[in-house]
Amino acid sequence: MLVFASPLAADQKTYAGEEAAALRCANTLAFTAIALEQSGGIGPLERDVMLDITVGILAGHVTGTWRQKKAALRVVRDRRDPLETVEDFQRFAYQCLVQFPVN
């Protein structure tokens, strides 16, 4: 999977391999946290924990500026529909946490 970040040519970054996988994990966790909270499946505290994990994955496993990382997350988000993202969470959440530890 290749992920291209930032529409500005000078600030553009391409992610591949482990970093692209980390971006996909971060997107899956963040999207699912918001969706679960909005549907009443979890509370704000659990949502915040999941979002903190997302930030930890981005900080510890993805290079580039925060602008580049956020742009890459938008690319990943736009490539997946909501159902695919929730299915990714069901299949890969545990693997994401093992592969991209934040402690």
Legacy VTK file of the C-alpha trace (Angstrom):
# vtk DataFile Version 3.0
C-alpha trace
ASCII
DATASET POLYDATA
POINTS 103 float
0.000 0.000 0.000
1.297 3.446 -0.915
-0.086 6.545 0.740
0.635 9.993 -0.647
0.418 12.883 1.765
-0.141 16.598 1.319
-1.229 18.224 -1.904
1.609 20.764 -1.708
4.508 19.455 -3.789
7.195 20.730 -1.417
5.455 19.134 1.562
4.482 15.896 -0.173
5.491 12.587 1.379
4.885 9.055 0.205
4.400 6.310 2.765
4.892 2.617 2.082
5.449 -0.608 3.964
5.379 -0.391 7.760
4.539 3.297 7.783
1.582 2.805 5.446
0.405 -0.057 7.670
0.729 2.182 10.737
-1.325 4.863 8.994
-4.029 2.342 8.169
-4.078 1.138 11.782
-4.263 4.706 13.075
-7.119 5.502 10.711
-8.989 2.348 11.685
-8.682 3.039 15.399
-9.624 6.714 15.100
-12.602 6.142 12.818
-13.927 3.281 14.933
-13.504 5.261 18.163
-15.633 8.089 16.794
-18.227 5.740 15.290
-18.544 3.692 18.483
-18.937 6.769 20.649
-21.522 8.309 18.312
-23.548 5.086 18.362
-23.363 4.779 22.157
-21.067 1.748 22.041
-18.383 3.426 24.140
-18.132 6.564 26.233
-15.941 9.628 25.821
-13.201 8.207 28.042
-12.823 5.058 25.919
-12.926 7.183 22.762
-10.156 9.382 24.119
-8.022 6.346 24.973
-8.415 5.035 21.426
-7.568 8.447 19.971
-4.507 8.683 22.240
-3.365 5.309 20.889
-3.844 6.669 17.367
-1.626 9.656 18.159
0.946 7.311 19.709
1.036 5.185 16.573
1.513 8.262 14.407
4.172 9.734 16.692
6.150 6.547 17.140
5.800 4.720 13.849
5.259 7.273 11.083
7.874 9.790 9.959
7.201 13.268 8.646
5.527 16.366 9.918
2.115 16.331 11.584
0.763 18.034 8.466
2.072 15.170 6.313
0.700 12.552 8.692
-2.731 14.195 8.781
-2.776 14.463 4.985
-1.887 10.787 4.722
-4.668 9.882 7.160
-7.125 11.753 4.926
-5.916 9.724 1.950
-6.371 6.448 3.848
-9.784 7.550 5.139
-10.961 8.484 1.651
-9.894 5.117 0.216
-11.982 3.116 2.701
-15.710 3.213 3.183
-17.026 3.175 6.762
-18.033 -0.503 6.663
-14.590 -1.557 5.409
-12.955 0.454 8.189
-15.068 -1.161 10.915
-14.361 -4.589 9.406
-10.640 -3.732 9.468
-11.010 -2.874 13.160
-12.672 -6.217 13.889
-9.959 -8.132 12.039
-6.824 -6.126 12.783
-7.168 -4.057 15.978
-5.227 -6.491 18.138
-2.553 -6.943 15.461
-2.234 -3.150 15.168
-1.612 -2.804 18.889
1.016 -5.559 18.844
2.722 -4.359 15.657
2.690 -0.664 16.614
3.075 -0.427 20.398
2.722 2.992 21.966
4.239 2.328 25.399
LINES 1 104
103 0 1 2 3 4 5 6 7 8 9 10 11 12 13 14 15 16 17 18 19 20 21 22 23 24 25 26 27 28 29 30 31 32 33 34 35 36 37 38 39 40 41 42 43 44 45 46 47 48 49 50 51 52 53 54 55 56 57 58 59 60 61 62 63 64 65 66 67 68 69 70 71 72 73 74 75 76 77 78 79 80 81 82 83 84 85 86 87 88 89 90 91 92 93 94 95 96 97 98 99 100 101 102
